[in-house]
Amino acid sequence: MSGGKTVSVDSQMASPCTGLCKLDANNVCLGCFRTGHEIRAWRDLDSAQKSDVLERVKERKPGSDTAD
C-alpha cells in the first residue's frame, strides 16, 4: 500500500452546501437548510446519516409540503 489515507464511499456523498452560509435565529443555514450541528458533523457522518440529514433538509426548505 502507498500509506495514503483511504477515503470511504460515505465521505463522497456531496454536501448540500450552496455557499450561502448564514445561520438564522433557529441555527438553520439559509443556503442549505442544515443546522449548525449538521454542517459541522457532515464529514464524519456515514451515508445513512447523511441521507437522514438530506431528508430533514427537504422538510425545512420553503415550499416543501412538510415545512411549517
Biopython code that builds the backbone (N, CA, C, O; Angstrom):
import numpy as np
from Bio.PDB.StructureBuilder import StructureBuilder

atoms = [
    (1, "MET", "N", (0.825, -1.183, 0.000)),
    (1, "MET", "CA", (0.000, 0.000, 0.000)),
    (1, "MET", "C", (0.868, 1.244, 0.000)),
    (1, "MET", "O", (2.037, 1.217, 0.382)),
    (2, "SER", "N", (0.259, 2.332, -0.440)),
    (2, "SER", "CA", (1.003, 3.582, -0.522)),
    (2, "SER", "C", (1.054, 4.310, 0.807)),
    (2, "SER", "O", (1.827, 5.255, 0.965)),
    (3, "GLY", "N", (0.239, 3.883, 1.772)),
    (3, "GLY", "CA", (0.228, 4.537, 3.071)),
    (3, "GLY", "C", (-0.642, 5.780, 3.081)),
    (3, "GLY", "O", (-0.734, 6.474, 4.094)),
    (4, "GLY", "N", (-1.285, 6.062, 1.942)),
    (4, "GLY", "CA", (-2.165, 7.224, 1.861)),
    (4, "GLY", "C", (-3.466, 6.965, 2.579)),
    (4, "GLY", "O", (-3.802, 5.825, 2.900)),
    (5, "LYS", "N", (-4.184, 8.020, 2.823)),
    (5, "LYS", "CA", (-5.468, 7.923, 3.504)),
    (5, "LYS", "C", (-6.494, 7.275, 2.585)),
    (5, "LYS", "O", (-6.612, 7.646, 1.417)),
    (6, "THR", "N", (-7.228, 6.313, 3.111)),
    (6, "THR", "CA", (-8.295, 5.668, 2.359)),
    (6, "THR", "C", (-9.564, 6.478, 2.548)),
    (6, "THR", "O", (-9.957, 6.770, 3.678)),
    (7, "VAL", "N", (-10.201, 6.839, 1.453)),
    (7, "VAL", "CA", (-11.435, 7.601, 1.512)),
    (7, "VAL", "C", (-12.593, 6.651, 1.286)),
    (7, "VAL", "O", (-12.635, 5.931, 0.289)),
    (8, "SER", "N", (-13.536, 6.654, 2.222)),
    (8, "SER", "CA", (-14.679, 5.760, 2.089)),
    (8, "SER", "C", (-15.688, 6.354, 1.122)),
    (8, "SER", "O", (-15.686, 7.554, 0.847)),
    (9, "VAL", "N", (-16.540, 5.490, 0.618)),
    (9, "VAL", "CA", (-17.601, 5.933, -0.270)),
    (9, "VAL", "C", (-18.519, 6.900, 0.465)),
    (9, "VAL", "O", (-19.026, 7.844, -0.139)),
    (10, "ASP", "N", (-18.742, 6.680, 1.764)),
    (10, "ASP", "CA", (-19.617, 7.540, 2.546)),
    (10, "ASP", "C", (-19.174, 8.994, 2.483)),
    (10, "ASP", "O", (-20.011, 9.893, 2.398)),
    (11, "SER", "N", (-17.876, 9.234, 2.523)),
    (11, "SER", "CA", (-17.393, 10.603, 2.535)),
    (11, "SER", "C", (-17.521, 11.258, 1.172)),
    (11, "SER", "O", (-17.300, 12.462, 1.047)),
    (12, "GLN", "N", (-17.874, 10.490, 0.146)),
    (12, "GLN", "CA", (-18.002, 11.025, -1.197)),
    (12, "GLN", "C", (-19.376, 11.617, -1.479)),
    (12, "GLN", "O", (-19.555, 12.268, -2.508)),
    (13, "MET", "N", (-20.352, 11.412, -0.599)),
    (13, "MET", "CA", (-21.680, 11.979, -0.829)),
    (13, "MET", "C", (-21.550, 13.500, -0.803)),
    (13, "MET", "O", (-21.008, 14.069, 0.144)),
    (14, "ALA", "N", (-22.044, 14.141, -1.834)),
    (14, "ALA", "CA", (-21.891, 15.582, -1.973)),
    (14, "ALA", "C", (-22.618, 16.336, -0.865)),
    (14, "ALA", "O", (-23.741, 15.999, -0.492)),
    (15, "SER", "N", (-21.963, 17.340, -0.361)),
    (15, "SER", "CA", (-22.572, 18.222, 0.618)),
    (15, "SER", "C", (-23.629, 19.083, -0.067)),
    (15, "SER", "O", (-23.455, 19.472, -1.222)),
    (16, "PRO", "N", (-24.713, 19.381, 0.625)),
    (16, "PRO", "CA", (-25.731, 20.249, 0.044)),
    (16, "PRO", "C", (-25.385, 21.736, 0.142)),
    (16, "PRO", "O", (-26.218, 22.585, -0.175)),
    (17, "CYS", "N", (-24.188, 22.050, 0.570)),
    (17, "CYS", "CA", (-23.771, 23.444, 0.741)),
    (17, "CYS", "C", (-23.923, 24.211, -0.576)),
    (17, "CYS", "O", (-23.534, 23.735, -1.643)),
    (18, "THR", "N", (-24.496, 25.402, -0.471)),
    (18, "THR", "CA", (-24.682, 26.258, -1.645)),
    (18, "THR", "C", (-23.728, 27.444, -1.647)),
    (18, "THR", "O", (-23.695, 28.216, -2.605)),
    (19, "GLY", "N", (-22.955, 27.591, -0.581)),
    (19, "GLY", "CA", (-22.029, 28.710, -0.469)),
    (19, "GLY", "C", (-22.652, 29.936, 0.184)),
    (19, "GLY", "O", (-21.956, 30.923, 0.424)),
    (20, "LEU", "N", (-23.935, 29.896, 0.473)),
    (20, "LEU", "CA", (-24.609, 30.980, 1.188)),
    (20, "LEU", "C", (-24.694, 30.550, 2.647)),
    (20, "LEU", "O", (-25.708, 30.007, 3.085)),
    (21, "CYS", "N", (-23.648, 30.792, 3.375)),
    (21, "CYS", "CA", (-23.520, 30.270, 4.733)),
    (21, "CYS", "C", (-23.893, 31.336, 5.761)),
    (21, "CYS", "O", (-23.055, 32.132, 6.184)),
    (22, "LYS", "N", (-25.147, 31.333, 6.148)),
    (22, "LYS", "CA", (-25.639, 32.255, 7.158)),
    (22, "LYS", "C", (-26.722, 31.547, 7.945)),
    (22, "LYS", "O", (-27.706, 31.067, 7.381)),
    (23, "LEU", "N", (-26.529, 31.485, 9.260)),
    (23, "LEU", "CA", (-27.499, 30.811, 10.116)),
    (23, "LEU", "C", (-28.578, 31.788, 10.565)),
    (23, "LEU", "O", (-28.294, 32.942, 10.886)),
    (24, "ASP", "N", (-29.818, 31.310, 10.581)),
    (24, "ASP", "CA", (-30.918, 32.136, 11.059)),
    (24, "ASP", "C", (-31.043, 32.015, 12.578)),
    (24, "ASP", "O", (-30.191, 31.401, 13.221)),
    (25, "ALA", "N", (-32.072, 32.581, 13.140)),
    (25, "ALA", "CA", (-32.283, 32.567, 14.590)),
    (25, "ALA", "C", (-32.494, 31.157, 15.143)),
    (25, "ALA", "O", (-32.314, 30.924, 16.339)),
    (26, "ASN", "N", (-32.873, 30.223, 14.279)),
    (26, "ASN", "CA", (-33.081, 28.834, 14.699)),
    (26, "ASN", "C", (-31.858, 27.965, 14.448)),
    (26, "ASN", "O", (-31.933, 26.742, 14.562)),
    (27, "ASN", "N", (-30.718, 28.592, 14.104)),
    (27, "ASN", "CA", (-29.468, 27.882, 13.835)),
    (27, "ASN", "C", (-29.559, 27.024, 12.575)),
    (27, "ASN", "O", (-28.916, 25.978, 12.486)),
    (28, "VAL", "N", (-30.356, 27.463, 11.605)),
    (28, "VAL", "CA", (-30.510, 26.766, 10.328)),
    (28, "VAL", "C", (-29.897, 27.640, 9.237)),
    (28, "VAL", "O", (-30.174, 28.837, 9.163)),
    (29, "CYS", "N", (-29.070, 27.039, 8.399)),
    (29, "CYS", "CA", (-28.413, 27.769, 7.323)),
    (29, "CYS", "C", (-29.445, 28.205, 6.279)),
    (29, "CYS", "O", (-30.304, 27.424, 5.870)),
    (30, "LEU", "N", (-29.342, 29.458, 5.863)),
    (30, "LEU", "CA", (-30.269, 29.997, 4.861)),
    (30, "LEU", "C", (-29.945, 29.509, 3.452)),
    (30, "LEU", "O", (-30.748, 29.688, 2.537)),
    (31, "GLY", "N", (-28.780, 28.897, 3.271)),
    (31, "GLY", "CA", (-28.394, 28.384, 1.960)),
    (31, "GLY", "C", (-28.736, 26.924, 1.764)),
    (31, "GLY", "O", (-29.361, 26.556, 0.769)),
    (32, "CYS", "N", (-28.327, 26.082, 2.715)),
    (32, "CYS", "CA", (-28.506, 24.635, 2.543)),
    (32, "CYS", "C", (-29.551, 24.035, 3.476)),
    (32, "CYS", "O", (-29.919, 22.869, 3.331)),
    (33, "PHE", "N", (-30.029, 24.821, 4.429)),
    (33, "PHE", "CA", (-31.082, 24.414, 5.354)),
    (33, "PHE", "C", (-30.666, 23.313, 6.327)),
    (33, "PHE", "O", (-31.509, 22.613, 6.888)),
    (34, "ARG", "N", (-29.349, 23.169, 6.520)),
    (34, "ARG", "CA", (-28.863, 22.278, 7.583)),
    (34, "ARG", "C", (-28.673, 23.099, 8.848)),
    (34, "ARG", "O", (-28.476, 24.312, 8.786)),
    (35, "THR", "N", (-28.732, 22.430, 9.998)),
    (35, "THR", "CA", (-28.426, 23.113, 11.253)),
    (35, "THR", "C", (-26.911, 23.253, 11.383)),
    (35, "THR", "O", (-26.149, 22.583, 10.687)),
    (36, "GLY", "N", (-26.499, 24.123, 12.274)),
    (36, "GLY", "CA", (-25.073, 24.289, 12.524)),
    (36, "GLY", "C", (-24.424, 22.963, 12.905)),
    (36, "GLY", "O", (-23.315, 22.659, 12.466)),
    (37, "HIS", "N", (-25.115, 22.183, 13.716)),
    (37, "HIS", "CA", (-24.585, 20.871, 14.121)),
    (37, "HIS", "C", (-24.435, 19.946, 12.915)),
    (37, "HIS", "O", (-23.415, 19.271, 12.775)),
    (38, "GLU", "N", (-25.433, 19.912, 12.054)),
    (38, "GLU", "CA", (-25.379, 19.042, 10.871)),
    (38, "GLU", "C", (-24.242, 19.453, 9.930)),
    (38, "GLU", "O", (-23.584, 18.604, 9.330)),
    (39, "ILE", "N", (-24.024, 20.744, 9.813)),
    (39, "ILE", "CA", (-22.934, 21.238, 8.962)),
    (39, "ILE", "C", (-21.587, 20.773, 9.507)),
    (39, "ILE", "O", (-20.750, 20.257, 8.766)),
    (40, "ARG", "N", (-21.388, 20.962, 10.814)),
    (40, "ARG", "CA", (-20.107, 20.570, 11.436)),
    (40, "ARG", "C", (-19.884, 19.064, 11.380)),
    (40, "ARG", "O", (-18.752, 18.610, 11.214)),
    (41, "ALA", "N", (-20.953, 18.291, 11.515)),
    (41, "ALA", "CA", (-20.838, 16.832, 11.586)),
    (41, "ALA", "C", (-20.747, 16.170, 10.212)),
    (41, "ALA", "O", (-20.346, 15.009, 10.128)),
    (42, "TRP", "N", (-21.107, 16.871, 9.131)),
    (42, "TRP", "CA", (-21.282, 16.273, 7.806)),
    (42, "TRP", "C", (-20.150, 15.337, 7.403)),
    (42, "TRP", "O", (-20.413, 14.211, 6.982)),
    (43, "ARG", "N", (-18.915, 15.765, 7.517)),
    (43, "ARG", "CA", (-17.805, 14.946, 7.009)),
    (43, "ARG", "C", (-17.600, 13.651, 7.793)),
    (43, "ARG", "O", (-16.969, 12.717, 7.299)),
    (44, "ASP", "N", (-18.130, 13.597, 9.006)),
    (44, "ASP", "CA", (-17.961, 12.397, 9.826)),
    (44, "ASP", "C", (-19.165, 11.455, 9.779)),
    (44, "ASP", "O", (-19.127, 10.373, 10.364)),
    (45, "LEU", "N", (-20.227, 11.860, 9.090)),
    (45, "LEU", "CA", (-21.428, 11.032, 9.026)),
    (45, "LEU", "C", (-21.280, 9.928, 7.984)),
    (45, "LEU", "O", (-20.595, 10.102, 6.975)),
    (46, "ASP", "N", (-21.931, 8.787, 8.238)),
    (46, "ASP", "CA", (-21.947, 7.734, 7.218)),
    (46, "ASP", "C", (-23.076, 8.036, 6.231)),
    (46, "ASP", "O", (-23.826, 8.992, 6.430)),
    (47, "SER", "N", (-23.202, 7.251, 5.192)),
    (47, "SER", "CA", (-24.171, 7.556, 4.139)),
    (47, "SER", "C", (-25.611, 7.547, 4.645)),
    (47, "SER", "O", (-26.420, 8.354, 4.189)),
    (48, "ALA", "N", (-25.950, 6.662, 5.570)),
    (48, "ALA", "CA", (-27.310, 6.624, 6.111)),
    (48, "ALA", "C", (-27.606, 7.893, 6.903)),
    (48, "ALA", "O", (-28.700, 8.448, 6.810)),
    (49, "GLN", "N", (-26.634, 8.347, 7.678)),
    (49, "GLN", "CA", (-26.819, 9.562, 8.457)),
    (49, "GLN", "C", (-26.927, 10.781, 7.540)),
    (49, "GLN", "O", (-27.727, 11.681, 7.794)),
    (50, "LYS", "N", (-26.127, 10.811, 6.478)),
    (50, "LYS", "CA", (-26.202, 11.918, 5.517)),
    (50, "LYS", "C", (-27.557, 11.917, 4.826)),
    (50, "LYS", "O", (-28.142, 12.977, 4.598)),
    (51, "SER", "N", (-28.051, 10.749, 4.496)),
    (51, "SER", "CA", (-29.378, 10.656, 3.876)),
    (51, "SER", "C", (-30.450, 11.186, 4.818)),
    (51, "SER", "O", (-31.387, 11.857, 4.386)),
    (52, "ASP", "N", (-30.310, 10.884, 6.106)),
    (52, "ASP", "CA", (-31.258, 11.397, 7.100)),
    (52, "ASP", "C", (-31.214, 12.923, 7.140)),
    (52, "ASP", "O", (-32.256, 13.577, 7.188)),
    (53, "VAL", "N", (-30.013, 13.484, 7.120)),
    (53, "VAL", "CA", (-29.864, 14.940, 7.116)),
    (53, "VAL", "C", (-30.533, 15.524, 5.875)),
    (53, "VAL", "O", (-31.250, 16.519, 5.968)),
    (54, "LEU", "N", (-30.303, 14.913, 4.715)),
    (54, "LEU", "CA", (-30.887, 15.419, 3.473)),
    (54, "LEU", "C", (-32.417, 15.364, 3.504)),
    (54, "LEU", "O", (-33.079, 16.231, 2.935)),
    (55, "GLU", "N", (-32.975, 14.356, 4.160)),
    (55, "GLU", "CA", (-34.431, 14.288, 4.314)),
    (55, "GLU", "C", (-34.933, 15.437, 5.187)),
    (55, "GLU", "O", (-35.953, 16.053, 4.879)),
    (56, "ARG", "N", (-34.217, 15.723, 6.277)),
    (56, "ARG", "CA", (-34.609, 16.834, 7.143)),
    (56, "ARG", "C", (-34.472, 18.167, 6.401)),
    (56, "ARG", "O", (-35.286, 19.072, 6.581)),
    (57, "VAL", "N", (-33.440, 18.277, 5.570)),
    (57, "VAL", "CA", (-33.244, 19.490, 4.761)),
    (57, "VAL", "C", (-34.456, 19.709, 3.854)),
    (57, "VAL", "O", (-34.958, 20.828, 3.745)),
    (58, "LYS", "N", (-34.921, 18.649, 3.209)),
    (58, "LYS", "CA", (-36.092, 18.762, 2.329)),
    (58, "LYS", "C", (-37.304, 19.285, 3.096)),
    (58, "LYS", "O", (-38.086, 20.080, 2.573)),
    (59, "GLU", "N", (-37.450, 18.832, 4.341)),
    (59, "GLU", "CA", (-38.575, 19.262, 5.170)),
    (59, "GLU", "C", (-38.458, 20.728, 5.571)),
    (59, "GLU", "O", (-39.473, 21.397, 5.764)),
    (60, "ARG", "N", (-37.236, 21.235, 5.699)),
    (60, "ARG", "CA", (-37.016, 22.617, 6.137)),
    (60, "ARG", "C", (-37.110, 23.630, 4.998)),
    (60, "ARG", "O", (-37.361, 24.811, 5.235)),
    (61, "LYS", "N", (-36.913, 23.179, 3.791)),
    (61, "LYS", "CA", (-36.898, 24.106, 2.649)),
    (61, "LYS", "C", (-38.265, 24.762, 2.487)),
    (61, "LYS", "O", (-39.301, 24.101, 2.567)),
    (62, "PRO", "N", (-38.249, 26.062, 2.261)),
    (62, "PRO", "CA", (-39.525, 26.744, 1.999)),
    (62, "PRO", "C", (-40.209, 26.130, 0.786)),
    (62, "PRO", "O", (-39.566, 25.800, -0.209)),
    (63, "GLY", "N", (-41.514, 25.985, 0.889)),
    (63, "GLY", "CA", (-42.280, 25.425, -0.213)),
    (63, "GLY", "C", (-42.428, 23.919, -0.152)),
    (63, "GLY", "O", (-43.154, 23.337, -0.959)),
    (64, "SER", "N", (-41.736, 23.261, 0.815)),
    (64, "SER", "CA", (-41.908, 21.806, 0.922)),
    (64, "SER", "C", (-43.255, 21.528, 1.563)),
    (64, "SER", "O", (-43.779, 22.365, 2.298)),
    (65, "ASP", "N", (-43.811, 20.376, 1.295)),
    (65, "ASP", "CA", (-45.124, 20.014, 1.828)),
    (65, "ASP", "C", (-45.133, 19.894, 3.344)),
    (65, "ASP", "O", (-46.176, 20.056, 3.978)),
    (66, "THR", "N", (-43.949, 19.605, 3.936)),
    (66, "THR", "CA", (-43.893, 19.378, 5.375)),
    (66, "THR", "C", (-43.333, 20.570, 6.129)),
    (66, "THR", "O", (-43.256, 20.527, 7.357)),
    (67, "ALA", "N", (-42.939, 21.634, 5.438)),
    (67, "ALA", "CA", (-42.397, 22.802, 6.112)),
    (67, "ALA", "C", (-43.502, 23.531, 6.866)),
    (67, "ALA", "O", (-44.646, 23.596, 6.414)),
    (68, "ASP", "N", (-43.138, 24.080, 8.028)),
    (68, "ASP", "CA", (-44.120, 24.845, 8.824)),
    (68, "ASP", "C", (-44.399, 26.193, 8.202)),
    (68, "ASP", "O", (-45.196, 26.965, 8.734)),
]
sb = StructureBuilder()
sb.init_structure("model")
sb.init_model(0)
sb.init_chain("A")
sb.init_seg("    ")
for serial, (resi, resn, name, xyz) in enumerate(atoms, 1):
    if name == "N":
        sb.init_residue(resn, " ", resi, " ")
    sb.init_atom(name, np.array(xyz, "f"), 0.0, 1.0, " ", f" {name:<3s}", serial, name[0])
structure = sb.get_structure()
